[in-house]
Amino acid sequence: MTFRVETTAEAEREADAILEWLISEHAGDTGVRWFWALEDAIESLAEFPKRCSLAPESAHFPFEVRHLLYGRPPHVYRILFTMDGNTVYVLHIRHGRRRPVGH
């Protein structure tokens, strides 16, 4: 089964902030390629999203929250998402060192 992937406005703002940071740090082509690969990782949720483990935040919400880890230490990002029917909703994109949402 293929899922539709939708990104919330909040997650889009977070992705834009990551790209702005990469540009401000003069990451150049490497940063842009990293960012496009982040977008590819998000789109990969269309196939087998349940391959991703439950996020620590899941206990604080009335619905299941999972996370896809993207990147290599120390630059790992957590793509937080939930599922409803055959739609995956990307809720947040957070650096792995940040505290879980709701804590």
KOLTORGU-515208 format. One record per atom (N, C-alpha, C): residue number from 1; residue in three letters; atom name; x, y, z. Coordinates in Angstrom, 1 decimal. Layout:
# residues N
+-----+-----+------+--------+--------+--------+
!   n ! res ! atom !      X !      Y !      Z !
+-----+-----+------+--------+--------+--------+
! NUM ! ala !   CA !      X !      Y !      Z !
...
+-----+-----+------+--------+--------+--------+
***
This chain:
# residues 103
+-----+-----+------+--------+--------+--------+
!   n ! res ! atom !      X !      Y !      Z !
+-----+-----+------+--------+--------+--------+
!   1 ! met !    N !    0.8 !   -1.2 !    0.0 !
!   1 ! met !   CA !    0.0 !    0.0 !    0.0 !
!   1 ! met !    C !    0.9 !    1.2 !    0.0 !
!   2 ! thr !    N !    0.5 !    2.2 !   -0.8 !
!   2 ! thr !   CA !    1.3 !    3.4 !   -0.9 !
!   2 ! thr !    C !    0.4 !    4.5 !   -0.1 !
!   3 ! phe !    N !    1.1 !    5.3 !    0.7 !
!   3 ! phe !   CA !    0.5 !    6.3 !    1.5 !
!   3 ! phe !    C !    0.7 !    7.7 !    0.9 !
!   4 ! arg !    N !   -0.2 !    8.5 !    1.1 !
!   4 ! arg !   CA !    0.0 !    9.9 !    0.7 !
!   4 ! arg !    C !    0.7 !   10.6 !    1.8 !
!   5 ! val !    N !    1.7 !   11.4 !    1.5 !
!   5 ! val !   CA !    2.5 !   12.1 !    2.6 !
!   5 ! val !    C !    2.1 !   13.6 !    2.5 !
!   6 ! glu !    N !    1.7 !   14.1 !    3.6 !
!   6 ! glu !   CA !    1.4 !   15.6 !    3.7 !
!   6 ! glu !    C !    2.2 !   16.2 !    4.8 !
!   7 ! thr !    N !    2.7 !   17.3 !    4.6 !
!   7 ! thr !   CA !    3.5 !   18.0 !    5.6 !
!   7 ! thr !    C !    2.7 !   19.2 !    6.2 !
!   8 ! thr !    N !    2.7 !   19.3 !    7.5 !
!   8 ! thr !   CA !    2.0 !   20.4 !    8.1 !
!   8 ! thr !    C !    2.8 !   21.7 !    7.9 !
!   9 ! ala !    N !    2.1 !   22.8 !    8.1 !
!   9 ! ala !   CA !    2.7 !   24.1 !    8.0 !
!   9 ! ala !    C !    3.9 !   24.2 !    9.0 !
!  10 ! glu !    N !    3.7 !   23.7 !   10.2 !
!  10 ! glu !   CA !    4.8 !   23.8 !   11.2 !
!  10 ! glu !    C !    6.0 !   23.0 !   10.7 !
!  11 ! ala !    N !    5.8 !   21.8 !   10.1 !
!  11 ! ala !   CA !    7.0 !   21.1 !    9.7 !
!  11 ! ala !    C !    7.6 !   21.8 !    8.5 !
!  12 ! glu !    N !    6.8 !   22.4 !    7.6 !
!  12 ! glu !   CA !    7.4 !   23.1 !    6.5 !
!  12 ! glu !    C !    8.2 !   24.3 !    7.0 !
!  13 ! arg !    N !    7.7 !   25.0 !    8.0 !
!  13 ! arg !   CA !    8.5 !   26.1 !    8.6 !
!  13 ! arg !    C !    9.8 !   25.6 !    9.2 !
!  14 ! glu !    N !    9.8 !   24.5 !    9.8 !
!  14 ! glu !   CA !   11.0 !   23.9 !   10.4 !
!  14 ! glu !    C !   12.0 !   23.5 !    9.3 !
!  15 ! ala !    N !   11.5 !   22.9 !    8.2 !
!  15 ! ala !   CA !   12.3 !   22.6 !    7.1 !
!  15 ! ala !    C !   13.0 !   23.8 !    6.5 !
!  16 ! asp !    N !   12.2 !   24.9 !    6.3 !
!  16 ! asp !   CA !   12.7 !   26.1 !    5.8 !
!  16 ! asp !    C !   13.8 !   26.7 !    6.7 !
!  17 ! ala !    N !   13.6 !   26.6 !    8.0 !
!  17 ! ala !   CA !   14.6 !   27.1 !    8.9 !
!  17 ! ala !    C !   15.9 !   26.3 !    8.8 !
!  18 ! ile !    N !   15.8 !   25.0 !    8.6 !
!  18 ! ile !   CA !   17.0 !   24.2 !    8.4 !
!  18 ! ile !    C !   17.7 !   24.6 !    7.2 !
!  19 ! leu !    N !   17.0 !   24.8 !    6.1 !
!  19 ! leu !   CA !   17.6 !   25.3 !    4.8 !
!  19 ! leu !    C !   18.3 !   26.6 !    5.0 !
!  20 ! glu !    N !   17.6 !   27.6 !    5.7 !
!  20 ! glu !   CA !   18.2 !   28.9 !    5.9 !
!  20 ! glu !    C !   19.5 !   28.8 !    6.7 !
!  21 ! trp !    N !   19.5 !   27.9 !    7.7 !
!  21 ! trp !   CA !   20.7 !   27.7 !    8.6 !
!  21 ! trp !    C !   21.8 !   27.2 !    7.7 !
!  22 ! leu !    N !   21.5 !   26.2 !    6.8 !
!  22 ! leu !   CA !   22.5 !   25.6 !    6.0 !
!  22 ! leu !    C !   23.1 !   26.7 !    5.1 !
!  23 ! ile !    N !   22.3 !   27.6 !    4.6 !
!  23 ! ile !   CA !   22.7 !   28.7 !    3.7 !
!  23 ! ile !    C !   23.6 !   29.6 !    4.5 !
!  24 ! ser !    N !   23.1 !   30.0 !    5.7 !
!  24 ! ser !   CA !   23.8 !   30.9 !    6.5 !
!  24 ! ser !    C !   25.2 !   30.4 !    7.0 !
!  25 ! glu !    N !   25.3 !   29.1 !    7.0 !
!  25 ! glu !   CA !   26.6 !   28.5 !    7.4 !
!  25 ! glu !    C !   27.5 !   28.2 !    6.2 !
!  26 ! his !    N !   27.1 !   28.7 !    5.0 !
!  26 ! his !   CA !   27.8 !   28.5 !    3.8 !
!  26 ! his !    C !   28.1 !   27.1 !    3.5 !
!  27 ! ala !    N !   27.1 !   26.2 !    3.7 !
!  27 ! ala !   CA !   27.2 !   24.8 !    3.4 !
!  27 ! ala !    C !   27.3 !   24.5 !    1.9 !
!  28 ! gly !    N !   26.9 !   25.4 !    1.1 !
!  28 ! gly !   CA !   27.1 !   25.2 !   -0.3 !
!  28 ! gly !    C !   26.3 !   24.0 !   -0.9 !
!  29 ! asp !    N !   26.9 !   23.4 !   -2.0 !
!  29 ! asp !   CA !   26.2 !   22.3 !   -2.6 !
!  29 ! asp !    C !   26.0 !   21.1 !   -1.7 !
!  30 ! thr !    N !   26.9 !   20.9 !   -0.8 !
!  30 ! thr !   CA !   26.8 !   19.8 !    0.2 !
!  30 ! thr !    C !   25.5 !   20.0 !    1.0 !
!  31 ! gly !    N !   25.3 !   21.2 !    1.5 !
!  31 ! gly !   CA !   24.1 !   21.5 !    2.3 !
!  31 ! gly !    C !   22.9 !   21.3 !    1.5 !
!  32 ! val !    N !   22.9 !   21.8 !    0.3 !
!  32 ! val !   CA !   21.7 !   21.7 !   -0.5 !
!  32 ! val !    C !   21.4 !   20.2 !   -0.8 !
!  33 ! arg !    N !   22.4 !   19.4 !   -1.1 !
!  33 ! arg !   CA !   22.2 !   18.0 !   -1.4 !
!  33 ! arg !    C !   21.7 !   17.3 !   -0.1 !
!  34 ! trp !    N !   22.2 !   17.7 !    1.1 !
!  34 ! trp !   CA !   21.7 !   17.1 !    2.3 !
!  34 ! trp !    C !   20.2 !   17.5 !    2.5 !
!  35 ! phe !    N !   19.9 !   18.7 !    2.2 !
!  35 ! phe !   CA !   18.5 !   19.1 !    2.4 !
!  35 ! phe !    C !   17.6 !   18.4 !    1.4 !
!  36 ! trp !    N !   18.0 !   18.2 !    0.1 !
!  36 ! trp !   CA !   17.1 !   17.4 !   -0.8 !
!  36 ! trp !    C !   17.0 !   16.0 !   -0.4 !
!  37 ! ala !    N !   18.1 !   15.4 !    0.2 !
!  37 ! ala !   CA !   18.0 !   14.1 !    0.7 !
!  37 ! ala !    C !   17.0 !   14.0 !    1.9 !
!  38 ! leu !    N !   16.9 !   15.1 !    2.7 !
!  38 ! leu !   CA !   15.9 !   15.1 !    3.8 !
!  38 ! leu !    C !   14.5 !   15.1 !    3.2 !
!  39 ! glu !    N !   14.3 !   15.8 !    2.1 !
!  39 ! glu !   CA !   13.0 !   15.8 !    1.4 !
!  39 ! glu !    C !   12.7 !   14.4 !    0.9 !
!  40 ! asp !    N !   13.7 !   13.7 !    0.4 !
!  40 ! asp !   CA !   13.6 !   12.3 !   -0.1 !
!  40 ! asp !    C !   13.2 !   11.4 !    1.0 !
!  41 ! ala !    N !   13.8 !   11.6 !    2.2 !
!  41 ! ala !   CA !   13.5 !   10.8 !    3.4 !
!  41 ! ala !    C !   12.1 !   10.9 !    3.8 !
!  42 ! ile !    N !   11.6 !   12.2 !    3.8 !
!  42 ! ile !   CA !   10.2 !   12.4 !    4.1 !
!  42 ! ile !    C !    9.3 !   11.7 !    3.1 !
!  43 ! glu !    N !    9.6 !   11.8 !    1.8 !
!  43 ! glu !   CA !    8.8 !   11.2 !    0.8 !
!  43 ! glu !    C !    8.8 !    9.6 !    0.9 !
!  44 ! ser !    N !    9.9 !    9.1 !    1.5 !
!  44 ! ser !   CA !   10.0 !    7.7 !    1.7 !
!  44 ! ser !    C !    8.9 !    7.1 !    2.6 !
!  45 ! leu !    N !    8.3 !    8.0 !    3.4 !
!  45 ! leu !   CA !    7.2 !    7.6 !    4.3 !
!  45 ! leu !    C !    6.0 !    7.1 !    3.5 !
!  46 ! ala !    N !    6.0 !    7.3 !    2.2 !
!  46 ! ala !   CA !    4.9 !    6.8 !    1.4 !
!  46 ! ala !    C !    4.9 !    5.3 !    1.4 !
!  47 ! glu !    N !    6.1 !    4.7 !    1.6 !
!  47 ! glu !   CA !    6.2 !    3.2 !    1.6 !
!  47 ! glu !    C !    6.6 !    2.7 !    3.0 !
!  48 ! phe !    N !    5.8 !    1.9 !    3.6 !
!  48 ! phe !   CA !    6.0 !    1.3 !    4.9 !
!  48 ! phe !    C !    6.3 !    2.2 !    6.0 !
!  49 ! pro !    N !    5.5 !    3.2 !    6.3 !
!  49 ! pro !   CA !    5.8 !    4.2 !    7.4 !
!  49 ! pro !    C !    5.9 !    3.5 !    8.8 !
!  50 ! lys !    N !    5.2 !    2.3 !    8.9 !
!  50 ! lys !   CA !    5.3 !    1.7 !   10.2 !
!  50 ! lys !    C !    6.6 !    1.0 !   10.5 !
!  51 ! arg !    N !    7.6 !    1.1 !    9.5 !
!  51 ! arg !   CA !    8.9 !    0.6 !    9.8 !
!  51 ! arg !    C !    9.6 !    1.5 !   10.8 !
!  52 ! cys !    N !    9.1 !    2.7 !   11.0 !
!  52 ! cys !   CA !    9.6 !    3.6 !   12.0 !
!  52 ! cys !    C !    9.1 !    3.4 !   13.4 !
!  53 ! ser !    N !    9.9 !    3.5 !   14.3 !
!  53 ! ser !   CA !    9.5 !    3.3 !   15.7 !
!  53 ! ser !    C !    8.6 !    4.4 !   16.3 !
!  54 ! leu !    N !    8.0 !    4.0 !   17.4 !
!  54 ! leu !   CA !    7.2 !    5.1 !   18.1 !
!  54 ! leu !    C !    8.1 !    6.1 !   18.7 !
!  55 ! ala !    N !    7.7 !    7.3 !   18.6 !
!  55 ! ala !   CA !    8.5 !    8.4 !   19.1 !
!  55 ! ala !    C !    8.2 !    8.5 !   20.6 !
!  56 ! pro !    N !    9.2 !    9.1 !   21.4 !
!  56 ! pro !   CA !    8.9 !    9.3 !   22.8 !
!  56 ! pro !    C !    7.7 !   10.1 !   23.1 !
!  57 ! glu !    N !    7.4 !   11.0 !   22.2 !
!  57 ! glu !   CA !    6.2 !   11.9 !   22.3 !
!  57 ! glu !    C !    4.9 !   11.2 !   22.2 !
!  58 ! ser !    N !    4.9 !   10.0 !   21.7 !
!  58 ! ser !   CA !    3.7 !    9.2 !   21.4 !
!  58 ! ser !    C !    2.9 !    9.1 !   22.7 !
!  59 ! ala !    N !    3.5 !    8.9 !   23.8 !
!  59 ! ala !   CA !    2.8 !    8.7 !   25.1 !
!  59 ! ala !    C !    2.0 !   10.0 !   25.5 !
!  60 ! his !    N !    2.3 !   11.1 !   25.0 !
!  60 ! his !   CA !    1.7 !   12.4 !   25.4 !
!  60 ! his !    C !    0.6 !   12.8 !   24.5 !
!  61 ! phe !    N !    0.3 !   12.0 !   23.5 !
!  61 ! phe !   CA !   -0.8 !   12.4 !   22.5 !
!  61 ! phe !    C !   -1.8 !   11.3 !   22.5 !
!  62 ! pro !    N !   -3.1 !   11.6 !   22.1 !
!  62 ! pro !   CA !   -4.1 !   10.6 !   22.0 !
!  62 ! pro !    C !   -4.0 !    9.8 !   20.7 !
!  63 ! phe !    N !   -3.0 !   10.0 !   19.9 !
!  63 ! phe !   CA !   -2.8 !    9.3 !   18.7 !
!  63 ! phe !    C !   -1.3 !    8.9 !   18.6 !
!  64 ! glu !    N !   -1.0 !    7.9 !   17.8 !
!  64 ! glu !   CA !    0.3 !    7.4 !   17.6 !
!  64 ! glu !    C !    1.2 !    8.3 !   16.9 !
!  65 ! val !    N !    2.4 !    8.6 !   17.4 !
!  65 ! val !   CA !    3.4 !    9.4 !   16.8 !
!  65 ! val !    C !    4.6 !    8.6 !   16.6 !
!  66 ! arg !    N !    5.1 !    8.6 !   15.4 !
!  66 ! arg !   CA !    6.3 !    7.8 !   15.0 !
!  66 ! arg !    C !    7.4 !    8.8 !   14.6 !
!  67 ! his !    N !    8.6 !    8.3 !   14.5 !
!  67 ! his !   CA !    9.7 !    9.2 !   14.0 !
!  67 ! his !    C !   10.6 !    8.4 !   13.1 !
!  68 ! leu !    N !   11.0 !    9.1 !   12.0 !
!  68 ! leu !   CA !   12.0 !    8.6 !   11.1 !
!  68 ! leu !    C !   13.3 !    9.4 !   11.4 !
!  69 ! leu !    N !   14.4 !    8.7 !   11.6 !
!  69 ! leu !   CA !   15.7 !    9.4 !   11.9 !
!  69 ! leu !    C !   16.4 !    9.6 !   10.6 !
!  70 ! tyr !    N !   16.9 !   10.8 !   10.4 !
!  70 ! tyr !   CA !   17.6 !   11.1 !    9.2 !
!  70 ! tyr !    C !   18.9 !   11.8 !    9.5 !
!  71 ! gly !    N !   20.0 !   11.4 !    8.8 !
!  71 ! gly !   CA !   21.3 !   12.1 !    9.0 !
!  71 ! gly !    C !   22.2 !   11.2 !    9.8 !
!  72 ! arg !    N !   23.4 !   11.7 !   10.0 !
!  72 ! arg !   CA !   24.5 !   11.0 !   10.8 !
!  72 ! arg !    C !   24.9 !   11.8 !   12.0 !
!  73 ! pro !    N !   25.2 !   11.1 !   13.1 !
!  73 ! pro !   CA !   25.6 !   11.8 !   14.3 !
!  73 ! pro !    C !   26.8 !   12.8 !   13.9 !
!  74 ! pro !    N !   26.8 !   13.9 !   14.5 !
!  74 ! pro !   CA !   25.8 !   14.5 !   15.5 !
!  74 ! pro !    C !   24.7 !   15.3 !   14.8 !
!  75 ! his !    N !   24.5 !   15.1 !   13.5 !
!  75 ! his !   CA !   23.5 !   15.9 !   12.8 !
!  75 ! his !    C !   22.3 !   15.0 !   12.4 !
!  76 ! val !    N !   21.7 !   14.3 !   13.4 !
!  76 ! val !   CA !   20.5 !   13.5 !   13.2 !
!  76 ! val !    C !   19.3 !   14.3 !   13.4 !
!  77 ! tyr !    N !   18.3 !   14.3 !   12.5 !
!  77 ! tyr !   CA !   17.0 !   14.9 !   12.7 !
!  77 ! tyr !    C !   16.0 !   13.9 !   12.8 !
!  78 ! arg !    N !   14.9 !   14.2 !   13.6 !
!  78 ! arg !   CA !   13.8 !   13.4 !   13.8 !
!  78 ! arg !    C !   12.6 !   13.9 !   13.0 !
!  79 ! ile !    N !   12.1 !   13.1 !   12.1 !
!  79 ! ile !   CA !   10.9 !   13.5 !   11.3 !
!  79 ! ile !    C !    9.7 !   12.9 !   12.0 !
!  80 ! leu !    N !    8.9 !   13.7 !   12.8 !
!  80 ! leu !   CA !    7.8 !   13.2 !   13.6 !
!  80 ! leu !    C !    6.6 !   13.2 !   12.7 !
!  81 ! phe !    N !    5.8 !   12.0 !   12.7 !
!  81 ! phe !   CA !    4.7 !   11.9 !   11.9 !
!  81 ! phe !    C !    3.6 !   11.1 !   12.6 !
!  82 ! thr !    N !    2.4 !   11.2 !   12.1 !
!  82 ! thr !   CA !    1.3 !   10.3 !   12.5 !
!  82 ! thr !    C !    0.6 !    9.8 !   11.2 !
!  83 ! met !    N !   -0.2 !    8.8 !   11.4 !
!  83 ! met !   CA !   -0.9 !    8.3 !   10.2 !
!  83 ! met !    C !   -2.4 !    8.3 !   10.5 !
!  84 ! asp !    N !   -3.2 !    8.5 !    9.4 !
!  84 ! asp !   CA !   -4.6 !    8.5 !    9.5 !
!  84 ! asp !    C !   -5.1 !    7.9 !    8.2 !
!  85 ! gly !    N !   -5.6 !    6.6 !    8.3 !
!  85 ! gly !   CA !   -6.0 !    5.9 !    7.0 !
!  85 ! gly !    C !   -4.8 !    5.7 !    6.2 !
!  86 ! asn !    N !   -4.8 !    6.2 !    4.9 !
!  86 ! asn !   CA !   -3.7 !    6.0 !    4.1 !
!  86 ! asn !    C !   -2.9 !    7.3 !    3.8 !
!  87 ! thr !    N !   -3.0 !    8.2 !    4.8 !
!  87 ! thr !   CA !   -2.2 !    9.5 !    4.8 !
!  87 ! thr !    C !   -1.3 !    9.5 !    5.9 !
!  88 ! val !    N !    0.0 !    9.9 !    5.6 !
!  88 ! val !   CA !    1.0 !   10.2 !    6.6 !
!  88 ! val !    C !    1.1 !   11.7 !    6.8 !
!  89 ! tyr !    N !    1.0 !   12.2 !    8.0 !
!  89 ! tyr !   CA !    1.1 !   13.6 !    8.3 !
!  89 ! tyr !    C !    2.4 !   13.9 !    9.0 !
!  90 ! val !    N !    3.3 !   14.6 !    8.3 !
!  90 ! val !   CA !    4.5 !   15.0 !    9.0 !
!  90 ! val !    C !    4.2 !   16.2 !    9.9 !
!  91 ! leu !    N !    4.5 !   16.0 !   11.2 !
!  91 ! leu !   CA !    4.1 !   17.0 !   12.2 !
!  91 ! leu !    C !    5.3 !   18.0 !   12.5 !
!  92 ! his !    N !    6.5 !   17.4 !   12.6 !
!  92 ! his !   CA !    7.6 !   18.2 !   13.0 !
!  92 ! his !    C !    8.9 !   17.6 !   12.4 !
!  93 ! ile !    N !    9.9 !   18.5 !   12.2 !
!  93 ! ile !   CA !   11.3 !   18.1 !   11.9 !
!  93 ! ile !    C !   12.2 !   18.7 !   12.9 !
!  94 ! arg !    N !   12.7 !   17.9 !   13.8 !
!  94 ! arg !   CA !   13.5 !   18.4 !   14.9 !
!  94 ! arg !    C !   14.9 !   17.8 !   15.0 !
!  95 ! his !    N !   15.9 !   18.6 !   15.4 !
!  95 ! his !   CA !   17.2 !   18.0 !   15.6 !
!  95 ! his !    C !   17.1 !   17.0 !   16.7 !
!  96 ! gly !    N !   17.9 !   15.9 !   16.6 !
!  96 ! gly !   CA !   17.8 !   14.8 !   17.5 !
!  96 ! gly !    C !   18.3 !   15.2 !   18.9 !
!  97 ! arg !    N !   19.0 !   16.3 !   19.1 !
!  97 ! arg !   CA !   19.5 !   16.7 !   20.4 !
!  97 ! arg !    C !   18.4 !   17.5 !   21.2 !
!  98 ! arg !    N !   17.4 !   17.9 !   20.5 !
!  98 ! arg !   CA !   16.3 !   18.7 !   21.2 !
!  98 ! arg !    C !   15.5 !   17.8 !   22.0 !
!  99 ! arg !    N !   14.9 !   18.4 !   23.1 !
!  99 ! arg !   CA !   14.0 !   17.6 !   23.9 !
!  99 ! arg !    C !   12.8 !   17.2 !   23.1 !
! 100 ! pro !    N !   12.2 !   16.1 !   23.5 !
! 100 ! pro !   CA !   11.0 !   15.7 !   22.8 !
! 100 ! pro !    C !    9.9 !   16.7 !   22.9 !
! 101 ! val !    N !    9.0 !   16.8 !   21.9 !
! 101 ! val !   CA !    7.9 !   17.7 !   22.0 !
! 101 ! val !    C !    7.0 !   17.4 !   23.2 !
! 102 ! gly !    N !    6.5 !   18.4 !   23.9 !
! 102 ! gly !   CA !    5.7 !   18.2 !   25.1 !
! 102 ! gly !    C !    6.4 !   17.9 !   26.4 !
! 103 ! his !    N !    7.8 !   18.0 !   26.4 !
! 103 ! his !   CA !    8.5 !   17.8 !   27.6 !
! 103 ! his !    C !    9.1 !   19.1 !   28.1 !
+-----+-----+------+--------+--------+--------+
***
